[in-house]
């Protein structure tokens, strides 16, 4: 997995970045992942959410889905502001 920022996956002990760029990764079936940013989250290219995966983007601003972002049928993808 590659991130443009090293605090991409949020745990109880991480700080939240201002913006987050996600690319070149696949979230697999059974994974539950939440990404957080204060201002914006950009996903793509090559950001894939497989069927059976659960992904949340939580940001105080905007979510940008670039070409190459894909949430496959059967996946759960949501954005929360």
C-alpha positions as CSV (number, residue, x, y, z in Angstrom):
1,X,0.0,0.0,0.0
2,X,1.1,3.5,-0.7
3,X,0.0,6.7,0.9
4,X,1.0,10.3,0.3
5,X,0.7,10.8,4.0
6,X,1.7,8.3,6.7
7,X,-1.3,8.8,9.0
8,X,-3.8,7.3,6.6
9,X,-5.4,4.6,8.7
10,X,-6.8,6.0,11.9
11,X,-6.4,4.4,15.3
12,X,-7.2,5.9,18.7
13,X,-3.6,7.2,19.0
14,X,-3.0,8.9,15.7
15,X,-3.4,12.6,14.8
16,X,-5.6,13.5,11.8
17,X,-3.9,15.0,8.8
18,X,-5.2,18.2,7.1
19,X,-5.5,16.4,3.7
20,X,-5.1,12.8,2.6
21,X,-4.2,11.4,-0.9
22,X,-4.9,7.7,-1.3
23,X,-3.7,5.7,-4.3
24,X,-2.3,2.4,-5.5
25,X,-4.1,0.2,-3.0
26,X,-6.8,-2.4,-2.7
27,X,-9.1,-2.8,0.3
28,X,-9.9,-6.5,0.5
29,X,-13.2,-8.3,1.4
30,X,-13.6,-8.4,5.2
31,X,-11.6,-5.3,5.9
32,X,-13.2,-2.4,7.7
33,X,-11.3,0.8,7.2
34,X,-11.9,4.4,8.1
35,X,-9.8,7.3,6.6
36,X,-9.9,10.7,8.2
37,X,-8.7,14.2,7.2
38,X,-9.5,17.6,8.5
39,X,-10.0,19.2,5.0
40,X,-10.0,16.8,2.1
41,X,-9.5,13.2,1.0
42,X,-8.6,12.4,-2.6
43,X,-8.7,8.7,-3.8
44,X,-7.2,7.5,-7.1
45,X,-5.7,6.5,-9.3
46,X,-5.8,2.8,-8.6
47,X,-7.8,2.8,-5.3
48,X,-10.0,-0.2,-5.3
49,X,-12.6,-1.4,-2.8
50,X,-13.4,-5.1,-3.3
51,X,-16.7,-6.7,-2.7
52,X,-17.2,-7.4,1.0
53,X,-15.0,-4.5,2.1
54,X,-16.3,-1.6,4.2
55,X,-14.6,1.8,3.8
56,X,-15.5,5.2,5.3
57,X,-14.0,8.6,4.3
58,X,-14.6,11.1,7.1
59,X,-13.6,14.7,6.4
60,X,-14.5,18.2,7.3
61,X,-14.3,19.3,3.7
62,X,-14.5,17.6,0.4
63,X,-13.9,14.1,-1.1
64,X,-12.4,13.9,-4.5
65,X,-12.7,10.6,-6.4
66,X,-10.3,10.5,-9.3
67,X,-10.3,8.2,-12.4
68,X,-9.1,4.8,-11.2
69,X,-11.2,4.9,-8.0
70,X,-13.5,1.9,-7.9
71,X,-16.0,0.6,-5.3
72,X,-17.0,-2.8,-6.6
73,X,-20.6,-4.2,-6.3
74,X,-21.1,-5.7,-2.9
75,X,-18.7,-3.2,-1.2
76,X,-19.8,-0.6,1.4
77,X,-18.4,2.8,0.7
78,X,-19.6,6.0,2.5
79,X,-18.4,9.5,3.0
80,X,-19.2,11.4,6.3
81,X,-18.8,15.1,6.9
